[in-house]
Amino acid sequence: MTQSSISSTPESIDLHFLGHQSVIGTAILKGADGVALIDPGPSTTVPALEKGLAAHGVSFSDVRALLLTHIHLDHCGGTGTILAAHPHIDVYVHERGAPHMADPAKLIASATRLYKDDMARLWGAILPVPASRIHALGERTEIPVAGRTLEAIWTPGHASHHVCYLDATDRTAFTGDTAGMCRPGHTEAVPPALPPEVDLEAWRQSTDRVLAWQPRALFLTHFGARRDPEAHVDRFWRRLDDWSARVRESLSESGTDEEKEQAFAAWAKQDLAARSTPEDAEAHYMAAPFTLCWQGLARYWRKK
């Protein structure tokens, strides 16, 4: 990689998940000492990631680090596949997720309970990452990558193994799923409240910690940059509080869980379609199926 290709501005690669635009994005940071990628996506999108790197004038040989916000397969499932071909790359992940990257058996079993026979179509191969390449992150860690220093903080709520990263160079916060999802060109913020670890109290504390950074932008894995961090997080919480109340109320109503989750999903998709477009609603559903969001919130309230 030449000096002229070095950039201090975060860019992204659309992974074209299942052939669709703006569903999963990988952030790419380029610097004098190589490239860092944040959330490389599942194995099914590794070819798109490789093509995207080439469009940025780099390749996997330039990549020095993969920084994972958490270990859900849409964010990290391709990590082992990438390391199998490019073993020089370092992987950064929260200490609660690190063992499952080295031995993904429990991760695969947990995901299979949710996605059942659709695992291969969605995620492809889920390979172990060599333990020697894994760097476990704690409460707060500074990481020197791509010619800059990123700060990683623990941000549970969506998942107990979630971290967010701040690039002090341009004050972009890479939030994974902590700040939810939002489609390009729209403002509707959508919470990926998937089971089994939704914790609304911890989640609110985590978004508070992100905003305490005073970021100039949020980079959402689903999908892209938001230049209005406080307003976006406010919209995110208004919808998550609404969804949470609806799910809690449904638990006291008649019907099976399957009937309730299907009804919730149909309502959520229709509501989003009316506020944006049917295509945007479908993209959100692909990133975080609303049936699973009902399950995640229902599990939270039942534990309460």
PyMOL commands that set and color helices and strands:
alter all, ss='L'
color gray80, all
select helices_A, chain A and resi 3-5+17-19+43-55+60-62+73-76+79-85+98-102+105-123+131-133+200-212+229-250+257-275+278-287+290-303
alter helices_A, ss='H'
color red, helices_A
select strands_A, chain A and resi 7-14+25-31+34-38+63-67+90-94+134-137+140-145+148-154+163-167+172-176+217-220+224-226
alter strands_A, ss='S'
color yellow, strands_A
deselect
rebuild
show_as cartoon
